[in-house]
Amino acid sequence: MSVKPLDLNVAKNSIVLSKGKTSYLYSKPLKASKIGNTAIVYCEKNFGAVDGKTANGLVRSSDKYKILSVIDSEKSGMNTGALLDNKVNDIPICLDLDDALASAFEQIGCVPDFFIFGMAPSSGMLSLHERSILLEAMAHGMNIVNGLHEFLNDDPIFMAACTANNVMILDVRKPPSKKDLRLYSGRIAEVSCPRIAVLGTDCAIGKRTTATVLCRELNARGIKAVMIGTGQTGLIQGARYGVALDAIPSQFCVGELEATIVEAFENENPDVIIIEGQSSLSHPAFSSSSFILRGSRANGVILQHAPKREYRCDFEGMQTPTPESEIHLIETFADTKVIGLTINHEGMSDSEVSAAIASYQKELGISVTDALSRSPEHLVSMVVAAFPEISANLLTAA
């Protein structure tokens, strides 16, 4: 299956989809999808893995984009939902860009609106091959969503491609001008609703996923919750409030997060605010968790942990801390309380998850669950038990 530009035999502003012996002609200029914000996600050799967390997150939840397919040649032909969570969805895994475009034509009859770079490598930079793939997608008329530290709007080659193809690039991590960045003001004290940070014992361990599930379930049960995104994936997914903390100069991180939380509180009047965590407080390579605890002044923390993860991702030989040690560090560093533990079940059977939940509950004396493999009711109960004042709306909804 392939999509090939036409030449002398048909109009220049056309492309043809060939599937087997059948060809379908589609005219250009390439019209936008009637669905709106349709997208292909590029995640070569990384879908379902740690560095594919942006693609993984978009498949599980996306308020901003309609995901049509994921590109990963090693898993081509598989279903994204079945691979991630053993739940079949309507998002296939495609071999390459041509295959993904052919799939898009079968689904919506035109080229998608966006091409999303769905990986988060530790380098934060594009390889030469990845640059060529993005430029090829632009040549087909797709806008680019880039969550890396490399800002493509500063690259003359990509700027020329934008002009030539009448497309745009969204550099999600690009911070505001320094003159527009905000310092800590203390106004977080005006936020009267509970603020819960979802932190973890490592990077890419499921903090954003747990925060998303919790926020969605609270709202479904009558408790108005707003999520604050703190990384590129949450912002790409469509978080209404957020800041890519790791792209902000350190002097302004606490103030930017504080200001964002205050804005969400004033605009939405929520019952509870959920703050997505980054990395872990104990991680020697990253400082985002400290900024999150300071900027949010979280009243409570939910800690995410992967029992089978022996070493921190991207740091071979650096052992993952125990929940007990991370909890002690969090509660020593900040005036807060860890109200529950959530399990990342990577590499675990269902019986092992159940055993881990029982063991940690006994060891730590707090509520424990798995946001994906167990009922989200457990997450809601965890929050309501810690903050019973928000239960009025829950009871009314029930």
N, C-alpha and C positions, 0 to 999 in steps of 0.2 A: 504494500500500500504506500503510495507516495503522492506528494503534491509538487508539481513542476510548473515553473513559469512558462507561459506560452511564447512562441516566437512569431515567425512571419505568417503562419497560417491563420492566426486569429488576432483579434485586437490586442494591442499592447497592454491595455488595462483589464486583463483577464487572467485567471489561473484555472488550471484543470486538476481535478482530483481523479486519480486512477486507482481503481480497486479491482484487482483481477483483470478481466478483459473489458471492464466497463469504465468509461470516463465520463465525468460530470463537469460541465462548464459553469464557472461562477464569475460574474462580472465585477470589475473594479471601477472606480475607487472602492476600497473595501469598506462596506457599510458596518456600522457598529451593531452589535448584537441587540436584539429587542429585549433580551433578558436583562442586559445592563451589567457592566463590569465583569464580563466573562474572562476567564484566565486559564492559562497553562502554567504549571509549576515545574521548574527545572530542578531535579534532585539526583543527578547522575551518580550512581553507585552508593547512594547514601539514604534512600528512602527507608524509613523504619529504624534508622541508626541514629546515634547521638548527633552527628553533624547535620542530619536532615531534619532537625527539630522544627524549622520554619515550615517545611512541606508537611511534616507530620501534624503540626498544629492546624494548618489550613484545611487539611482533609477532615480533621475532627470538628472544627468549628470555624466558620468564616461569615461574619456579618457584612463584610464589604465586597467580597468577590464571590462569584459563582465559579467554583473550581471545576473545570471540564476534564482534566487529566493531569497526571504526573509523569514526567520523563525520567526513567531509570532503566537503562538497557539491561542491567543484570536481573531485573524483576519484571521485565516486559511480559504482558499477557496476564499478569496477576491483578487482583482487585485490591485497591488501597485499603478499604475498610477491613477486608478479610485478613490482610497482612498485619495491620496495626492492632485490631481489636477483635478479630474473629467475627466481625459483623459486616456482611456484604453491603456495599453502597453502590452508587452509580458513577464512581470515579475510577476509570481504568488506569493502569500503568502502561505507558507507551515506550516504544523502542528509542525513538529520536524525535526531532522536531517535525520531520515530514509525517511520521506516524501520528503525532499529536495533532497536527493540522488536519489530517484526514479524519481523525476521530471527531474533531471539532466540527467539520463540515457535516458529518453524519448527525451530530447532535443539534447544531444551531444553524447550519447552512452558510456560515461565513467565518472569516478569521476572527479569533477571539480579540477582545479589547486589550488584554494585558498579558505579558510574559513575566512571571515572577521568579526571581532567583531564590530557590527554596532551601538553600544550604547556609549554614553558619560555621564555616571553618574557623579554627582558632586564629589564623592569620588575618582574617577579615578582608582578604584581597582576592581578586579574580586571577585565575590562570590565563595564559594566552588562548588556550582552547575555549575556555568559558567566555572570554571577550568575543571570540568569533561567533559563538552561539548567540550571544545577546545581539550582536550586530546583524546576524541573519534574521533573528526574530523581528528586529526593527525594519528590515528590508521588506518583510511580509506585512508591515503596517501595524505591528503591535507596540503598545507603550510598555515601558520597562518599569518594574518595581524592584528596587535594589535595597537590600537591608544591610549591606556590608559597610565597613569603615571607609572603603574606597568610594569617593563621591564621583559618579560618572558625569554629573553636570559640570564638573571642573575639567573634564577630559576633552580636548579639542576634537578628537576623532569621533567620540560619541555625540558631541554637540553638532558636528557636521552631519552625522547620521540622522539626528533629530530633524534638522532642517530639510534634508533630502527626502525623508520619508514622512514628514508632517506628523511626527509622534513626539511624545514627551517621556522624560525619565523622572521617576519619583525616588529620590535618595532619602529613604525613610530615616536614616540615622543622622542626617545633616542637622546640626543644632542651629538655633537662631544666632544672629549676630551678637557678639559679646555685649554690645550696648543694650541689647534687649533681654539679656539673661538676668534672673532675679536671685537676690540673696535671701537668706533666711530672715524672717521678720518676727516670728513668734505668733503669727496669726493662726497657726494650727490649733492653738488653744481655743479658738472660736468654733472649732468643729466639734459639735456636741454629741454626734452619733458615734457608736463604736467603730474603731478602725482596726482591721485585722490584716496582718501581713502574712502571706504564705511564703515561708522561707524553706531552705533545704539544707541537706548535708553535702551537696555537690552541685555542679553545673548540670544543665540539661537532664534534670531528674524528675520533671513533671510538675514543677511549681505553677507554671502558667495554666496547664491543663486542669489541675485541681482548683485553682482560683476561678477558672472559667466555669467549670461544673458547679462549684459552690454558688457563684453569683447567679447563674441561670436557675438553679434549683430554689434559691431563696426567693427570687422574683416570682417563680411559678407558684410558690406557696404563700404569696401575699406580703412578703417582707421585701421592701424596696431596697435593692442592693445596687451599687455602682462599683465597677471594677476600674482600677487605675493600672494601666499598662506601663511597664518600666523597661521594655525591651522591644526590639524591632519586630518580632513575630506578633506580639499582642497588638502593636500599632497596625501592622499589615492586616491582621484579622478584623480590624475595625473598631478597636477600643476608642470610645468617644473622648476619653481623657487619658493622657499618658505622656511620657517623655522617655526617650532612649537614653537612660542614665549613663551608660558607658561611653557616650559620645559627648557628654557635657564636661567642660573643665571642672575639676574637683571642687573649686571654690564655690561653684554655683549649684552643685548637685542637690544639696539639701534644700536650698531655697526654691529651685525649680520644682522639686517634688512637692514641697509644702504648698506652693502657689497653685499647683495643679489640683491637689486635694481640696484646697479651699474653694477653688472654682467649681469643682464637682459638687461640693456640699451646698454652695450658695445657689447653683443652678438647678440641682435635682432634688434637694431636700430629702436625701435618702435616710433609710432606717439604719443602714450599715454600709461602710465602705471597705472593699476588699482590695488590697494592694499586692500586685504580683511581685514576687521576690526575684532576685538575681544571684547566681552563684551560691556561696554560703559564707556566713560570717567568719568561719574558721579558715577559709581558703586563702593561702598566702599570696596568690596571684591576682586576686580581685578584691575590690573594696565596696562594691555596689550595695551589699547587704547592710553595711554600716550606715551608708547614706539613707537607705530606706528606713531603717529604724529611727534615725535622727529626724529625717524629714517628715515622717508620718506620725511619729510618737505613738506607735501602735499600742492599743490597749490590750491586744491579744495577738498571739502568733500560732499558726498551724505549721508544723514542720513536716516536710516531705523527705522520705528516706527510701533507698533501694537496698534491702537486706542482702541481696546477692552481688552487689557492686563492691568488690574488694578494694579497688583502687579508683581514685578520682579520674574522670574522663580527661584525656589528653595529657595526663601526668602519670605515666607508668611508674609504679613504685611508690607513689604517694597514697597512703592508705586513706580510705574513706572513713571519716570519724563516726563514732557511735552516736545514736540519737541522744543518749544520756549526756555525753560530753558537749554536744552542740546545744542542747537545752540549757545546760549550766552556763555556757558561754553567753548565749542570748540573754538570759535572765540576769547575768552579771553586768553585761554591757549596757542594757537598757532597762528602764522602769516598765517592765511588761511581764506577761505570763504566757507560757506556751500552753495552749488550751487543748491541743490534740496533735496526734501524729497520723500522717497519711502514708500509705505504702505505694511505692512504685514496684510493680510485680514483674519486672524484667527478669527473665530466666527462672521464674517460679511457677510451680504447678498451683492449681486452685487449693489443694490441701495444704501446701506450704504457705500460701497467703493466710489461710485460716489459722494455722499454727503460729505464724508471726504476729498476727493481730492479737491472739490470746496471750502470747508471751510478752509482747511489749506493753499491753494493758496491765499485766501483772507487775512487770518490772518498773514501769514509769508512773503508774497510777493515774493515767489520763486516757481519754477516749482514743481509739485507734480504728482506722478503716482504710479502704482502698477506693479512691474516687471513681475508678473505672470499672472494677470488677465487682463492686458491692453497691447496694442501693444508695443513691445520693441522700436518702433520708438520714443516714448516719452522719453525713456532713452537716446537715441542717440541725440535727439534734446537738451536735458538738458545739455549734455556735450559740444556739438558744440556751443551752445549759450554762454557758459562760456569760451570756448577756441576756438574762431573762426579761429585761425591760423591752426587748424588741418582739417578744412573743405575742403581744396583743393582736397584731395584724395577722400573725400565723393562725391564731385561734379563730379569728373572724373569717379568714379564708377557708378554714376547715369546716 
